Amino acid sequence: MKKAVLKLLMWLAKMILRKYHPTIVAVTGSVGKTATRRAITVALGKRFRVYTSPENYNNEFGVPFSIMGVEAPGRSIWSWFRIFARALHISVILDDIYPNVLVLEYGVDHPGDMEYLCRMARPDVSVLTAISHVHVANFESFDELVAEKGDILEQTKPEGLAVLNADDDRVRTLAPRAAALIRTYGLMATADIRAENVKLFTREDFSFDPGEKFCEMRFDIVLDDARVPAKLVNMLGIGQVSAALAAVAVGLQLNVPLSELVAQLPDILPQPGRMHPLPGIKGALILDDTYNAAPASMRAALDVLREFSPMESARRIAVLGKMAELGPYSEEQHREIGKKAASIADILVTVGEEARDIRRGAIEAGMTEEKMQHFNTPVEAGRFLDREIKKGDIVAVKGSQSARMEKVVKDVMAQPERSEELLVRQYGKWQKT
């Protein structure tokens, strides 16, 4: 049954693409896909009819749903019927408002996934963000995972563009596989589009309302002989700057002036669970990065925590859950995160069995046990933090989806009554677990 449904979805998606010929921008990588996809969508939004899915639709079901512009139907037969009816309708009857640019996310969980998605929707522009050990459990080796990600470069149309993150060593090694023109982005001096003079400015107090301006990242975008000042509002981390640079690369390929692209960047909004600054209890700041976790994104979250200098007796607190699907690399990668956390955090809180290796790594790096706490569940960790947090503390919370670290954030955010609006996984099946 599943094979028949997938075959039908593939056929309908290809019919729609043949009818409307939208420019397909495909974003892949282990981390930063969604941030990059959203940045591209905002940057192009003034000039094109752009569509990207509101959810993380990046597999053999999600990509055709994005092409059709529909939400996942779940198990409802009626919802599936409506999806197929809409797909047939727009593939036969002209839809005057069908997007002329589709920004799609291509995920890789198993060997062959990338070839399948590119066969469905071959990219005009591909973006490769960064490659980490996430999902490696389903591959024979990490090198096989890297090669699978790189398949998108061979599948990108030769007359198109491959946009590569120059700051990622593994991405750079894949460049020779590109069939199209390459444009690189990043902070490295060799990047075609690079950011320089990146600076973070924040409010002095943490008693802001979510949605108000709390922080601003300012930087220069350097391209050939041009140097243009840019800014991101309420966005934290070099990863967000990187996503903005990728968006500029895509926009330039589609003939959008650099000035117009830069003007759109402040309209990129932080998303729940993706390094989202939130006011915490007792005048603390919560850095909510609980959507998911991989080694690269975990390191990036700790780098953001490092950027903050606590006032007086306040502390940096890292609250870390497990990183899932690391296979044989799990213990090593968790320990490495612990070593990094030990150099940044004043207090380290670990949650769940796999996260014990984070604690072990921190001990190896010299962190004393009185600065660490371990809990079996996020609820227990939240209760501890509810007592421990004091004014001015900066609390970074991160873990894989299955770690459910948003439960920690809900306990220590200043406005828990707004959790459905501000946090991830506040609906349906997630509320029952």
C-alpha positions in Angstrom: 0.0 0.0 0.0 2.8 2.4 0.9 4.6 1.8 -2.4 1.4 2.5 -4.3 0.8 5.7 -2.4 4.4 6.9 -3.0 4.2 6.1 -6.7 1.0 8.1 -7.0 2.5 11.0 -5.0 5.6 11.0 -7.3 3.5 10.9 -10.4 1.3 13.8 -9.2 4.2 15.9 -8.1 6.0 15.5 -11.4 2.8 16.4 -13.3 2.4 19.6 -11.4 6.1 20.6 -11.9 5.8 19.9 -15.7 2.7 22.1 -15.9 4.1 25.1 -13.9 7.8 24.9 -14.3 8.7 26.6 -11.0 12.3 27.3 -10.1 13.2 24.6 -7.6 15.6 25.5 -4.8 16.5 22.4 -2.8 18.2 22.7 0.6 20.0 19.8 2.2 22.5 19.2 5.0 22.6 17.7 8.5 22.0 21.0 10.3 20.7 24.5 9.2 18.3 23.3 6.5 15.2 24.8 7.9 16.9 28.1 8.9 18.3 28.4 5.4 15.0 27.4 3.7 13.2 30.1 5.6 15.8 32.7 5.0 15.7 32.0 1.2 11.9 32.3 1.3 11.9 35.7 3.0 14.7 37.0 0.8 12.9 36.1 -2.4 9.4 37.0 -1.2 9.2 40.5 -2.4 9.9 39.6 -6.0 8.5 36.1 -6.5 5.5 34.0 -5.5 7.5 31.7 -3.2 6.3 28.7 -1.3 7.9 26.6 1.4 6.2 24.2 3.7 5.4 25.5 7.2 6.6 22.1 8.6 9.7 20.0 8.2 8.4 18.2 5.0 11.7 16.8 3.7 11.1 13.1 2.9 9.4 11.0 0.2 6.0 12.1 1.5 6.9 15.6 2.6 8.4 16.9 -0.6 5.4 16.0 -2.8 3.1 17.6 -0.1 5.2 20.8 -0.4 4.9 20.7 -4.2 1.1 20.3 -3.9 1.0 23.0 -1.2 -0.8 20.8 1.3 -0.4 19.7 4.9 0.2 16.1 5.9 -3.1 14.2 6.1 -2.2 11.9 8.9 -4.4 8.8 9.0 -7.6 10.5 7.8 -8.9 8.9 4.6 -10.9 12.0 3.8 -7.8 14.2 4.1 -5.9 11.9 1.7 -8.8 12.1 -0.7 -8.6 15.9 -0.5 -4.9 15.9 -1.2 -5.2 13.8 -4.3 -8.2 15.9 -5.5 -6.2 19.1 -5.1 -3.2 17.6 -6.9 -5.3 16.5 -9.8 -7.1 19.8 -9.9 -4.0 22.0 -10.1 -2.3 19.6 -12.5 -5.2 19.9 -15.0 -6.7 23.3 -14.4 -4.4 26.3 -14.4 -3.8 27.8 -11.0 -2.9 31.5 -11.5 -1.3 31.8 -8.1 0.8 28.6 -8.1 4.3 29.6 -6.9 7.0 30.4 -9.4 9.7 29.5 -6.8 9.5 26.4 -4.6 12.0 26.2 -1.7 12.2 22.6 -0.8 14.0 20.7 2.0 15.7 17.4 1.0 16.3 15.1 4.0 18.4 12.0 4.0 17.7 9.2 6.4 18.6 6.1 4.3 20.8 5.3 1.3 19.0 6.3 -2.0 16.9 9.0 -0.4 18.6 11.9 -2.3 18.4 10.2 -5.7 14.6 9.6 -5.1 13.9 13.2 -4.2 15.9 14.6 -7.0 14.2 12.3 -9.5 10.9 13.8 -8.3 12.0 17.4 -8.3 15.4 18.1 -9.9 16.9 21.2 -8.4 17.6 24.4 -10.4 19.5 25.6 -7.4 20.9 23.4 -4.6 22.2 24.5 -1.2 24.4 22.3 0.9 24.6 23.7 4.5 26.7 21.4 6.7 27.2 17.7 7.3 27.2 16.1 10.7 26.8 12.7 12.2 23.0 12.8 12.5 21.1 9.9 10.8 24.4 8.0 10.4 22.9 5.0 12.2 21.2 4.1 9.0 24.4 4.1 6.9 27.4 1.7 6.9 29.7 4.6 7.6 29.8 8.3 8.0 31.6 8.6 4.6 28.6 6.9 3.0 26.3 9.5 4.6 28.5 12.3 3.3 28.4 10.8 -0.2 24.6 10.5 -0.1 24.3 14.2 0.8 26.6 15.0 -2.1 24.4 13.3 -4.6 22.4 16.5 -4.8 25.3 18.2 -6.5 25.3 15.8 -9.4 21.6 16.0 -9.7 21.4 19.9 -9.9 20.7 21.0 -13.4 24.0 21.9 -15.2 22.7 25.4 -16.1 21.8 26.0 -12.4 23.8 26.7 -9.3 25.2 24.8 -6.4 25.5 26.9 -3.3 28.1 25.4 -0.8 29.0 26.3 2.8 32.7 27.2 2.7 33.0 26.9 6.4 32.2 23.1 6.4 35.2 20.9 5.6 33.0 18.0 4.4 30.9 20.2 2.2 34.0 21.6 0.5 35.3 18.1 -0.3 32.1 17.5 -2.3 32.6 20.4 -4.6 34.2 18.4 -7.5 30.9 16.4 -7.8 28.9 19.5 -8.8 27.5 19.5 -12.3 26.5 23.2 -12.1 28.3 26.4 -11.4 29.4 26.7 -7.7 29.1 29.7 -5.4 30.4 29.4 -1.8 29.3 31.3 1.3 30.5 31.6 4.8 32.9 33.4 7.1 36.1 32.1 5.5 38.1 34.6 3.5 37.9 32.3 0.4 34.1 32.3 0.3 32.5 33.9 -2.7 29.9 35.6 -0.4 31.2 36.1 3.1 30.2 37.8 6.3 32.7 40.0 8.2 32.6 42.0 11.4 29.8 39.9 12.9 28.6 41.5 16.2 25.8 40.8 18.6 23.9 43.5 20.3 21.4 42.7 23.1 19.2 44.5 25.6 20.8 44.8 29.0 17.7 43.3 30.8 15.8 40.1 30.0 12.3 41.4 30.8 11.2 41.7 27.2 8.1 40.3 25.6 8.5 37.6 23.0 8.2 39.4 19.7 9.8 42.6 20.9 13.2 43.4 19.7 15.7 41.8 22.1 18.9 41.4 20.0 20.4 42.3 16.7 23.3 40.8 14.8 25.1 43.2 12.5 27.6 42.2 9.9 29.0 43.1 6.5 28.2 41.1 3.4 31.2 41.1 1.1 30.9 40.0 -2.5 33.5 40.8 -5.1 34.1 44.5 -4.7 30.9 45.2 -2.8 30.6 45.5 1.0 27.0 46.0 2.3 26.0 46.3 5.9 23.3 43.8 7.0 21.4 42.9 10.1 19.2 40.1 11.6 16.7 40.9 14.4 16.1 38.5 17.3 18.3 35.9 15.6 21.2 34.3 17.4 24.2 32.4 16.2 26.6 32.2 13.3 24.3 29.6 11.8 21.7 32.3 11.2 24.3 34.6 9.5 25.2 31.6 7.4 21.6 31.0 6.4 21.3 34.7 5.4 24.4 34.4 3.2 23.0 31.3 1.4 19.8 33.2 0.8 21.8 36.0 -0.8 23.6 33.5 -3.1 20.3 32.0 -4.2 18.7 35.5 -4.7 21.6 36.7 -6.9 21.2 33.6 -9.1 17.6 34.6 -9.6 18.7 38.1 -10.6 17.5 39.8 -7.4 19.7 42.9 -6.6 21.9 42.6 -3.5 20.4 45.7 -2.0 16.9 44.2 -2.1 18.0 40.9 -0.6 19.8 42.6 2.3 16.7 44.8 2.9 14.6 41.7 3.4 16.9 40.0 6.0 15.5 41.8 9.1 12.1 40.2 8.2 13.4 36.7 9.0 11.8 35.7 12.3 13.0 33.3 14.9 11.1 30.0 15.0 10.0 28.1 18.1 12.8 25.8 19.3 15.4 27.1 17.0 17.7 29.3 19.1 14.7 31.4 20.1 15.4 33.9 22.9 12.7 33.8 25.6 12.3 35.7 28.9 12.7 33.3 31.8 11.6 33.1 35.4 13.3 35.4 37.9 14.7 37.7 35.2 16.7 34.9 33.4 17.2 34.5 29.7 16.2 31.2 28.0 17.9 30.2 24.7 15.3 27.7 23.4 17.0 25.5 20.9 15.0 22.4 21.6 13.7 21.5 18.1 16.4 18.9 17.5 20.1 18.3 18.0 23.1 17.0 16.1 26.8 17.4 17.1 27.3 20.4 14.9 24.1 22.2 16.1 24.9 21.3 19.7 28.3 22.9 19.3 26.7 26.0 17.7 24.3 26.3 20.6 27.2 26.3 23.1 28.9 28.9 21.0 25.9 31.2 21.3 25.9 30.7 25.1 29.5 31.7 25.1 28.6 35.0 23.4 26.7 36.1 26.5 28.6 37.7 29.4 26.5 37.2 32.6 26.1 40.2 34.9 27.6 40.1 38.4 26.9 36.7 40.0 24.7 35.3 37.2 25.8 32.2 35.3 25.8 30.4 32.0 23.8 27.3 32.3 23.8 24.5 29.6 20.9 22.1 29.8 21.6 19.3 27.3 19.7 16.2 26.3 20.7 13.4 24.0 21.6 13.5 20.3 19.7 10.7 18.5 20.6 8.5 15.6 24.4 8.7 15.9 24.9 4.9 15.8 28.4 3.8 16.7 29.5 7.5 17.0 27.1 8.2 19.9 29.4 7.9 22.9 32.3 9.7 21.3 30.1 12.6 20.0 28.3 13.1 23.4 31.7 13.1 25.2 33.0 15.8 22.8 30.0 18.0 23.5 30.7 17.5 27.2 34.2 18.7 26.8 33.1 21.8 25.0 30.4 22.5 27.5 32.9 22.4 30.3 34.8 25.3 28.8 31.7 27.5 28.5 29.1 26.7 31.1 29.2 27.5 34.8 26.5 24.8 35.4 25.9 21.8 33.2 22.6 19.9 33.5 22.3 16.7 31.5 19.0 14.8 30.8 18.5 11.1 29.8 20.7 8.0 29.6 22.7 8.9 26.5 23.5 12.4 27.9 25.5 10.7 30.7 28.3 10.7 28.2 28.1 14.5 27.9 28.6 14.6 31.7 31.5 12.1 31.4 33.1 14.3 28.7 32.8 17.4 30.9 34.5 15.6 33.8 37.3 14.5 31.5 37.7 18.2 30.6 38.1 19.2 34.2 34.6 20.3 35.2 33.9 19.5 38.8 30.9 17.4 39.8 29.4 20.2 42.0 28.9 22.2 38.9 26.9 19.4 37.2 23.5 17.8 37.7 22.0 14.8 35.9 18.3 13.9 35.6 16.5 11.0 34.0 13.7 13.1 32.6 13.2 16.7 31.4 10.4 17.2 34.0 12.9 16.5 36.8 15.5 18.9 35.2 12.8 21.6 34.9 11.9 21.3 38.6 15.6 21.6 39.6 16.1 24.7 37.4 12.9 26.2 38.8 14.7 26.3 42.1 18.2 27.0 40.9 17.8 29.8 38.4 18.4 33.4 39.5 18.3 36.8 38.0 20.6 37.3 35.0 21.3 33.7 34.3 21.5 32.7 30.7 20.1 29.2 30.2 20.7 27.3 26.9 18.4 24.3 26.4 18.9 21.7 23.6 18.4 18.1 22.7 17.0 15.8 20.1 13.2 15.7 19.5 12.9 12.5 21.4 14.6 14.1 24.4 11.6 16.4 24.8 13.7 19.2 26.2 10.9 21.7 25.5 9.4 20.5 28.7 12.4 22.0 30.5 11.7 25.4 28.8 8.0 25.3 29.7 9.0 25.0 33.4 11.4 28.0 33.3 9.9 30.4 30.8 8.3 33.6 32.2 5.1 33.1 30.3 4.2 29.3 30.3 0.6 30.2 29.4 2.0 31.1 25.9 3.7 27.7 25.5 1.5 26.6 22.6 2.5 29.8 20.7 6.2 29.9 21.6 7.4 26.3 22.0 7.7 23.3 19.8 5.7 20.1 20.0 2.7 21.5 21.8 0.0 19.6 19.9 -1.4 16.2 19.1 0.6 13.1 19.9 3.4 15.2 21.5 1.1 16.3 24.3 0.4 12.7 25.2 4.0 11.7 25.8 
